[in-house]
Amino acid sequence: MNEYDYIIVGSGIAGLYTALLAKEQGSVLILTKGSIDECNTKHAQGGIAAAIGHGDSAELHYRDTIAAGDGLCDPEAVRILVEEAPDRISDLINFSVPFDTQDGEIALAREAAHSVPRILHAGGDATGERIEVTLSNMAILAKIGIMEHFLATEIIVEDGTVSGVRALDCQTGSIEEFGCKSVIIATGGMGRLFRFTTNPDIATGDGIALAYNAGAEIADMEFFQFHPTALRLPGMPPFLISEAVRGEGGILRNTEGRQFMFDYSPQGELAPRDIVARGILFEMRKTHSGRVFLDVTHLPPHKVSARFPSIYHFCQEHGLDMTKSPIPVAPAAHYMMGGVKTNAWGETNIAGLFAAGETACTGVHGANRLASNSLLEVLIFAKRIVQRSKEEGWRCDTSKGEHYSLSERGASGTVPPLSLAALQSLMWDKVGIVRCGEGLEEAASILASGQQTLEMLCDRPSYELSSLILSGRLMAEAALAREESRGAHFRTDFPESSADWLRHIVFRKGD
Ligand SMILES: Cc1cc2nc3c(=O)[nH]c(=O)nc-3n(C[C@H](O)[C@H](O)[C@H](O)COP(=O)(O)OP(=O)(O)OC[C@H]3O[C@@H](n4cnc5c(N)ncnc54)[C@H](O)[C@@H]3O)c2cc1C
């Protein structure tokens, strides 16, 4: 069996950035289930937040992040995020990530719920792609071992300490074993749980399943962010229309042409994402329509096409000229706030097991993520993981949060296996933007039966479905337990926040 100092699962920004830093400390292997560039990172449009502009400060960034998190951010983690941000941005600049500039300085955009312009972007709205290409080229040049089409299926833990990873070779179907001292799970999100999502196919919650099955803690699973504006065209997967379009003055109109967001928030189009997503959903219900419209026709056309080239061209390719007429949009599943619970050093409760990126729950997002804080979070905690992994021992504090277990739910009669499409519809309808106890109960039971009726795991689709069902179950059970509305979690039967619920829900296998 091959032995490494670090095995990193995933090749998005979290996997690649961690690998580039870890390489300075020892041998590194990246396992990734698709080709190197298949990831959420490549699709990031808006950019990356950091308080580097005139009139901005770590304190302002801290306050905005805490406000978005709606009472559940970990203040220590947020402090680290905002204070270490400028240094990590310098790292990216040293790596030659081509951030856009204006008058010789880095250009900064404004996004919803940020009190000042602080979003760095590259290639206009192609930030994620520029970062992914830069980092993957560097990883290849640095001769880091990268095994594409290897899907991690199990974290091997011996005597409470990580000792390796089992992985499916997706091309031959064989299971291979790799030994190591540290595993960093960097497997991204789980948007594919839902019928409508901005996420690519790889986002199937594998990291949650890997960590949970290894005995790691999973936290804040009820908090999933729905992006308010994804292009909604019949027969086409949703395509993200960045927050920054509203930041530049885009107006949301219902099918009757009326601007409606001020009915839902005094901040109008620039209200936090959950409020805008719910506003759109309620407006769609009122007007019996599957979409609303985003209008930028009042902005100078050259400004729109220069600032949002990817969005502009994508619309053009689909017969829409956004500078001439409003484009149809609707909410879509976007970003997982919860995940594998880590401390401020990216450590889980298992020695040698770390989590980075969207799959991790570092505590910076709380109940809702501030736009463009996720790419930043990756850099901050990836750096700390590698720093920490050099030291002996581990020190994850598992005291915060309340431990829950997946309750027994018996299936009545013979239940057919749960297909991916049925799972996605169930999650969208019952565990989506607006939830209620009855729907969550129903979803939790169906998901529990779905786990029992899973067919043999033998290939990538079957492993992914299994990870999705487990992740969906954790989400539905957490949403059911949290009898209040907070951040991205909204329940019609408990529409208010409750001070009793200023706490975290944490799952661990066998608890
Ligand atoms: C359309 C879109 C726009 C976004 N815009 C922004 C933005 O402007 N600003 C911002 O901050 N954030 C944005 N985000 C969120 C941000 O892009 C992600 O949170 C971030 O890129 C996650 O990086 P990651 O490395 O954790 O995961 P990913 O980039 O998704 O990478 C995960 C990797 O893990 C691999 N993998 C998964 N499971 C396995 C397995 N079992 N075995 C082996 N490999 C596995 C995948 O193949 C992939 O390589 C956006 C997201 C989307 C989808």
The ligand as a Tripos MOL2 file, in Angstrom:
@<TRIPOS>MOLECULE
LIG
   53    58     1     0     0
SMALL
NO_CHARGES

@<TRIPOS>ATOM
      1 C1        -22.4660   28.7680   -9.4950 C.3       1 LIG1
      2 C2        -21.7100   29.0670   -8.2380 C.ar      1 LIG1
      3 C3        -21.2560   30.3510   -7.9690 C.ar      1 LIG1
      4 C4        -20.5450   30.6280   -6.8100 C.ar      1 LIG1
      5 N1        -20.0630   31.8990   -6.6030 N.ar      1 LIG1
      6 C5        -19.2920   32.1400   -5.5030 C.ar      1 LIG1
      7 C6        -18.6750   33.4050   -5.3240 C.ar      1 LIG1
      8 O1        -18.7850   34.2890   -6.1440 O.2       1 LIG1
      9 N2        -17.9320   33.5910   -4.2020 N.ar      1 LIG1
     10 C7        -17.7540   32.6210   -3.2560 C.ar      1 LIG1
     11 O2        -17.0770   32.8590   -2.2430 O.2       1 LIG1
     12 N3        -18.3210   31.4090   -3.4270 N.ar      1 LIG1
     13 C8        -19.0650   31.1550   -4.5220 C.ar      1 LIG1
     14 N4        -19.6240   29.9120   -4.6930 N.ar      1 LIG1
     15 C9        -19.3360   28.8810   -3.7080 C.3       1 LIG1
     16 C10       -17.9080   28.3870   -3.9140 C.3       1 LIG1
     17 O3        -17.6430   28.2860   -5.2830 O.3       1 LIG1
     18 C11       -17.7140   27.0390   -3.2720 C.3       1 LIG1
     19 O4        -18.1510   27.0550   -1.9470 O.3       1 LIG1
     20 C12       -16.2490   26.6610   -3.2840 C.3       1 LIG1
     21 O5        -15.7460   26.7440   -4.5960 O.3       1 LIG1
     22 C13       -16.0890   25.2600   -2.7380 C.3       1 LIG1
     23 O6        -14.7800   24.8380   -2.9660 O.3       1 LIG1
     24 P1        -14.3740   23.3800   -2.5080 P.3       1 LIG1
     25 O7        -12.9740   23.1970   -2.9260 O.co2     1 LIG1
     26 O8        -14.7390   23.2020   -1.0910 O.co2     1 LIG1
     27 O9        -15.3510   22.4290   -3.3370 O.3       1 LIG1
     28 P2        -15.4220   22.1570   -4.9120 P.3       1 LIG1
     29 O10       -14.8370   23.2640   -5.6780 O.co2     1 LIG1
     30 O11       -16.8120   21.7700   -5.2290 O.co2     1 LIG1
     31 O12       -14.4880   20.8720   -5.0960 O.3       1 LIG1
     32 C14       -14.8770   19.6180   -4.5820 C.3       1 LIG1
     33 C15       -13.9900   18.5600   -5.1840 C.3       1 LIG1
     34 O13       -14.1720   17.3280   -4.5060 O.3       1 LIG1
     35 C16       -14.2950   16.2790   -5.4620 C.3       1 LIG1
     36 N5        -15.0270   15.1760   -4.7960 N.ar      1 LIG1
     37 C17       -16.2660   15.1970   -4.2640 C.ar      1 LIG1
     38 N6        -16.5400   14.0080   -3.6980 N.ar      1 LIG1
     39 C18       -15.4520   13.2160   -3.8850 C.ar      1 LIG1
     40 C19       -15.1280   11.8870   -3.5370 C.ar      1 LIG1
     41 N7        -15.9820   11.0840   -2.8780 N.pl3     1 LIG1
     42 N8        -13.9210   11.3990   -3.8890 N.ar      1 LIG1
     43 C20       -13.0270   12.1590   -4.5870 C.ar      1 LIG1
     44 N9        -13.2940   13.4360   -4.9530 N.ar      1 LIG1
     45 C21       -14.4870   13.9600   -4.5840 C.ar      1 LIG1
     46 C22       -15.0110   16.9350   -6.6190 C.3       1 LIG1
     47 O14       -14.8900   16.1740   -7.7940 O.3       1 LIG1
     48 C23       -14.2760   18.2720   -6.6510 C.3       1 LIG1
     49 O15       -13.0350   18.1400   -7.3060 O.3       1 LIG1
     50 C24       -20.3280   29.6070   -5.8610 C.ar      1 LIG1
     51 C25       -20.7950   28.3220   -6.1120 C.ar      1 LIG1
     52 C26       -21.4700   28.0370   -7.2920 C.ar      1 LIG1
     53 C27       -21.9490   26.6510   -7.5470 C.3       1 LIG1
@<TRIPOS>BOND
     1     1     2 1
     2     2     3 ar
     3     2    52 ar
     4     3     4 ar
     5     4     5 ar
     6     4    50 ar
     7     5     6 ar
     8     6     7 ar
     9     6    13 1
    10     7     8 2
    11     7     9 ar
    12     9    10 ar
    13    10    11 2
    14    10    12 ar
    15    12    13 ar
    16    13    14 ar
    17    14    15 1
    18    14    50 ar
    19    15    16 1
    20    16    17 1
    21    16    18 1
    22    18    19 1
    23    18    20 1
    24    20    21 1
    25    20    22 1
    26    22    23 1
    27    23    24 1
    28    24    25 2
    29    24    26 1
    30    24    27 1
    31    27    28 1
    32    28    29 2
    33    28    30 1
    34    28    31 1
    35    31    32 1
    36    32    33 1
    37    33    34 1
    38    33    48 1
    39    34    35 1
    40    35    36 1
    41    35    46 1
    42    36    37 ar
    43    36    45 ar
    44    37    38 ar
    45    38    39 ar
    46    39    40 ar
    47    39    45 ar
    48    40    41 1
    49    40    42 ar
    50    42    43 ar
    51    43    44 ar
    52    44    45 ar
    53    46    47 1
    54    46    48 1
    55    48    49 1
    56    50    51 ar
    57    51    52 ar
    58    52    53 1
@<TRIPOS>SUBSTRUCTURE
     1 LIG1         1 GROUP 0 **** ****
